[in-house]
Amino acid sequence: MEFSNSYELLTELRKKELLRDKPKYWWPNYGSFEVVLGAVLTQNTKWENVEKALENLKGYTLEDIASFAPEYLAVLIKPAGFYNQKSKRLIMLSRNILRDFGDFENFQKNVDRDWLLNQKGIGFETADSILCYACGRETMVVDAYTKRLLKKKGYEFESYDEMKEWCERGVLEDWDKLKDIYEDDLNLCFSRFHGKIVEFMKKK
């Protein structure tokens, strides 16, 4: 697979039909509070373990999580690992969302990357996952899979944001060739681009 920019990479990945059986925006339950939980829980663990933890959290709301004792939430999310730490961070994050935004819908509309990065335990990838998949923002998520794929092809970056900018730039420069494919929805394009990279690299 050869490419010289991210538009060409996306074009190559599109030929492989990697998301045939996946949700439209790739991440399960796109646009819901569950995405926020999943973005934190998936740190340092496999998605299969996250799914078990999310199954235990089914039916619980933002307000529920904010009211839980850390010990109780830790039991529910145990399959995802680092459960004591993640439990405290999820409760604090939920409380801060309610404090600063009032409810999840307002959070979706008004949260920004700086606010997320100021929350304990949220780094660039987690923040962008929340913005992209929970809030529907036009932002690309890059991760260890992206880094590995690009490094293999001779592309190395100084920082997360430099790699993200490279991935977004090719798409934006050739958006006129992509917009009909992705319903003129840049968030849909970035969601599926990230998903294609992950599914492609999982098969390696």
DAURSUL-V711586 format. One record per residue. RES is the residue in three letters. PSI is psi in radians with two decimals (none if undefined). NEAR is the number of other C-alpha atoms within 10 Angstrom. D_FIRST is the distance of its C-alpha to the first C-alpha in Angstrom with 2 decimals. Layout:
((RES & PSI & NEAR & D_FIRST) (RES & PSI & NEAR & D_FIRST))
This chain:
((MET & 2.04 & 7 & 0.00) (GLU & 2.50 & 8 & 3.80) (PHE & 2.68 & 13 & 6.84) (SER & -0.09 & 10 & 10.47) (ASN & 3.07 & 14 & 12.17) (SER & -0.45 & 21 & 12.37) (TYR & -0.78 & 23 & 13.04) (GLU & -0.65 & 16 & 9.73) (LEU & -0.83 & 19 & 8.13) (LEU & -0.73 & 22 & 10.85) (THR & -0.74 & 13 & 10.37) (GLU & -0.75 & 13 & 6.91) (LEU & -0.56 & 18 & 8.76) (ARG & -0.50 & 14 & 11.80) (LYS & -0.31 & 8 & 10.77) (LYS & -0.08 & 11 & 10.96) (GLU & 0.90 & 11 & 14.58) (LEU & -0.36 & 17 & 14.57) (LEU & 0.40 & 18 & 17.92) (ARG & -0.74 & 9 & 19.88) (ASP & 0.33 & 8 & 22.77) (LYS & 2.81 & 12 & 22.71) (PRO & 2.78 & 12 & 25.18) (LYS & -0.81 & 13 & 24.58) (TYR & 0.31 & 22 & 24.08) (TRP & -0.97 & 20 & 22.38) (TRP & 2.29 & 20 & 24.93) (PRO & 2.47 & 15 & 27.95) (ASN & 0.71 & 13 & 31.16) (TYR & 2.44 & 20 & 29.64) (GLY & 0.21 & 19 & 32.44) (SER & 2.89 & 16 & 34.78) (PHE & -0.46 & 20 & 36.39) (GLU & -0.56 & 20 & 34.66) (VAL & -0.70 & 22 & 31.39) (VAL & -0.81 & 23 & 33.27) (LEU & -0.82 & 23 & 34.46) (GLY & -0.65 & 22 & 31.05) (ALA & -0.61 & 21 & 29.44) (VAL & -0.76 & 24 & 32.11) (LEU & -0.50 & 29 & 32.28) (THR & -0.09 & 19 & 28.57) (GLN & 2.22 & 19 & 29.00) (ASN & 0.55 & 10 & 28.71) (THR & 2.97 & 13 & 28.47) (LYS & 2.61 & 13 & 26.42) (TRP & -0.57 & 15 & 26.34) (GLU & -0.64 & 11 & 28.24) (ASN & -0.62 & 16 & 31.11) (VAL & -0.72 & 23 & 31.04) (GLU & -0.66 & 18 & 31.48) (LYS & -0.74 & 15 & 34.60) (ALA & -0.73 & 25 & 36.01) (LEU & -0.58 & 20 & 35.36) (GLU & -0.67 & 11 & 37.13) (ASN & -0.38 & 16 & 40.12) (LEU & -0.01 & 17 & 40.08) (LYS & 2.30 & 9 & 40.07) (GLY & -0.24 & 9 & 42.83) (TYR & 2.39 & 12 & 43.37) (THR & 3.03 & 14 & 43.31) (LEU & -0.79 & 20 & 42.71) (GLU & -0.65 & 15 & 46.49) (ASP & -0.86 & 13 & 46.65) (ILE & -0.73 & 21 & 44.12) (ALA & -0.45 & 19 & 46.01) (SER & -0.15 & 14 & 49.23) (PHE & 2.62 & 15 & 48.12) (ALA & 2.47 & 12 & 49.40) (PRO & -0.63 & 20 & 46.59) (GLU & -0.64 & 12 & 47.78) (TYR & -0.83 & 12 & 47.52) (LEU & -0.63 & 22 & 43.99) (ALA & -0.68 & 22 & 42.91) (VAL & -0.73 & 14 & 43.96) (LEU & -0.64 & 17 & 41.97) (ILE & 0.19 & 25 & 38.69) (LYS & -0.68 & 19 & 39.17) (PRO & -0.43 & 20 & 36.17) (ALA & -0.05 & 25 & 33.81) (GLY & 2.85 & 19 & 35.25) (PHE & 0.68 & 15 & 36.88) (TYR & -0.57 & 20 & 39.08) (ASN & -0.78 & 16 & 42.06) (GLN & -0.84 & 12 & 40.08) (LYS & -0.61 & 23 & 37.94) (SER & -0.87 & 25 & 41.12) (LYS & -0.72 & 20 & 42.90) (ARG & -0.68 & 19 & 39.99) (LEU & -0.68 & 25 & 39.54) (ILE & -0.79 & 21 & 43.29) (MET & -0.76 & 18 & 43.50) (LEU & -0.78 & 23 & 40.57) (SER & -0.76 & 23 & 42.19) (ARG & -0.68 & 19 & 45.54) (ASN & -0.62 & 14 & 44.14) (ILE & -0.82 & 22 & 42.46) (LEU & -0.69 & 17 & 45.85) (ARG & -0.78 & 10 & 47.72) (ASP & -0.38 & 13 & 45.69) (PHE & -0.29 & 16 & 44.56) (GLY & -0.77 & 12 & 47.04) (ASP & 3.02 & 14 & 44.66) (PHE & -0.67 & 20 & 41.01) (GLU & -0.73 & 13 & 40.87) (ASN & -0.66 & 14 & 42.15) (PHE & -0.83 & 16 & 39.70) (GLN & -0.73 & 20 & 36.76) (LYS & -0.59 & 13 & 38.06) (ASN & -0.22 & 12 & 39.21) (VAL & 2.61 & 17 & 37.43) (ASP & 3.00 & 15 & 35.37) (ARG & -0.69 & 13 & 32.93) (ASP & -0.72 & 10 & 35.74) (TRP & -0.80 & 13 & 37.91) (LEU & -0.75 & 20 & 35.27) (LEU & -0.32 & 16 & 34.49) (ASN & -0.10 & 11 & 38.25) (GLN & 2.41 & 15 & 38.40) (LYS & 2.24 & 12 & 38.65) (GLY & 0.05 & 17 & 35.52) (ILE & 2.04 & 19 & 33.16) (GLY & -2.93 & 15 & 30.43) (PHE & -0.85 & 16 & 27.71) (GLU & -0.77 & 21 & 25.31) (THR & -0.75 & 23 & 28.28) (ALA & -0.81 & 23 & 29.79) (ASP & -0.59 & 25 & 26.73) (SER & -0.75 & 26 & 26.26) (ILE & -0.79 & 30 & 29.91) (LEU & -0.79 & 26 & 29.69) (CYS & -0.90 & 24 & 26.63) (TYR & -0.43 & 29 & 27.50) (ALA & -0.56 & 24 & 31.28) (CYS & -0.09 & 26 & 32.25) (GLY & 0.50 & 20 & 29.77) (ARG & 2.71 & 20 & 29.08) (GLU & 1.31 & 18 & 26.38) (THR & 2.49 & 21 & 24.60) (MET & 2.38 & 25 & 21.16) (VAL & 2.28 & 27 & 21.21) (VAL & 2.59 & 26 & 19.01) (ASP & -2.92 & 18 & 19.46) (ALA & -0.60 & 12 & 18.74) (TYR & -0.77 & 16 & 15.55) (THR & -0.82 & 20 & 14.32) (LYS & -0.74 & 17 & 15.60) (ARG & -0.77 & 14 & 14.00) (LEU & -0.83 & 16 & 10.40) (LEU & -0.67 & 18 & 11.12) (LYS & -0.69 & 12 & 13.16) (LYS & -0.55 & 10 & 10.65) (LYS & 0.20 & 12 & 8.79) (GLY & 0.16 & 8 & 12.38) (TYR & 2.04 & 13 & 13.66) (GLU & 2.54 & 13 & 17.03) (PHE & 2.61 & 13 & 19.75) (GLU & -0.52 & 7 & 23.51) (SER & 2.90 & 9 & 24.07) (TYR & -0.86 & 15 & 23.02) (ASP & -0.54 & 14 & 24.09) (GLU & -0.73 & 12 & 22.12) (MET & -0.74 & 21 & 18.82) (LYS & -0.79 & 20 & 20.10) (GLU & -0.69 & 15 & 21.09) (TRP & -0.77 & 15 & 17.67) (CYS & -0.69 & 24 & 16.19) (GLU & -0.63 & 22 & 19.20) (ARG & -0.85 & 15 & 19.51) (GLY & -0.66 & 17 & 16.58) (VAL & -0.82 & 23 & 17.70) (LEU & -0.68 & 15 & 21.30) (GLU & -0.48 & 12 & 20.84) (ASP & 0.46 & 13 & 19.29) (TRP & -0.55 & 17 & 21.37) (ASP & -0.45 & 11 & 23.19) (LYS & -0.25 & 12 & 20.14) (LEU & -0.41 & 19 & 19.60) (LYS & -0.58 & 16 & 23.20) (ASP & -0.62 & 10 & 24.16) (ILE & -0.67 & 12 & 21.29) (TYR & 0.51 & 15 & 22.37) (GLU & 0.55 & 10 & 26.12) (ASP & 0.61 & 13 & 26.48) (ASP & 1.74 & 14 & 26.10) (LEU & -0.62 & 21 & 24.04) (ASN & -0.72 & 20 & 24.79) (LEU & -0.76 & 22 & 23.34) (CYS & -0.86 & 23 & 20.08) (PHE & -0.65 & 25 & 19.87) (SER & -0.84 & 24 & 20.98) (ARG & -0.57 & 24 & 18.35) (PHE & -0.87 & 27 & 15.51) (HIS & -0.80 & 23 & 16.77) (GLY & -0.73 & 20 & 17.29) (LYS & -0.73 & 21 & 13.80) (ILE & -0.83 & 20 & 12.52) (VAL & -0.85 & 18 & 15.43) (GLU & -0.63 & 16 & 15.14) (PHE & -0.81 & 18 & 11.48) (MET & -0.49 & 14 & 12.53) (LYS & -0.50 & 9 & 15.81) (LYS & -0.19 & 7 & 14.38) (LYS & none & 6 & 12.92))
